């Protein structure tokens, strides 16, 4: 049962993070850089969910992350923009869901096993490092997936927006969760 609970939490967290991004950040960003907003967000909160979920659940986080991304795409992307069953969108979802897993695994192969539950407590700086690596993996992967749709003169701007948006999303998600857990730990009604 804990596996199903973990999956449920990851899916719900991803959908909520994507919904906040779609409903709050995307409309604001589209006023300033509409040609990039169709591909990438300057503050992509689901990246934080990807990294933190993979840290806690390991490689098994891929499936609930993919399912959460699928549901979020279904719920928050208008059908006239994209269809969730479009092969390009499905590949994009796979790239996004696997980016943090690939980053953790790459660092593990280099001798840094940063998954939760290891001997040493992980410092938040390590999570940001993994998040940066995952962001680079995601940026390159998404740029390849959408290569036929992005104008050549905008490729660099889109790649940078992916990278920056993923990293800012991770930082925001990490700080919000950190303050939330601190608030729970210090709440007066304990």
C-alpha positions, 0 to 999 in steps of 0.5 A: 500500500505505501507504493500506491500512496507514494504514487498518488502523492507524486501524481497529485503534486505534479498535477497541482504544480503544473496547474499552478504553472499553467494558471498563474505563470503561463498567462503572465509570461505569455504577455512578454514572450509569447513565442517562447511560452508555447514551449517553456516556462520561466518558472516550471514548478513540476521540475521541483516535483520531479527532482524531489520525487525521484530523490525520495522514490528513486527510479520508480518515480518515473511512472507516477511522474509520467502519469502526472504529466499525462494528466496535467497535459490532459487537464491544463493544455487546451486541445487546440494547442496540443493533444496529449495522445500526439506522439511528440507530446508523449515523447516530451512527457517521457523526456520530462519524467525521466530527466531527474531519474537520468540525473540521479543515475548519472551521478550514482554512476560517478560515485554519488548516490544521492537517493534518499535513505543513504548513510549521509543526510543529503544537503539541499545543495546536492539536490540543486546540483541534481536539479541543474543536471536534470534541467540540462537533460530536460532542456536538451531533450525537449529541444530535440523533441520540438526541433521541428516546431521551434524556429531556428532563431529561437532555439537558444532562447527556448533551451535557456528558458527550459533550463532557467524555468526548471531550476527556478521551479525546483528552487521555489518548490524546495523552499515552499516545502521546506517552509511548509514542513518547518511550519508543521514541525513548529506548529503550536497545536502539537 
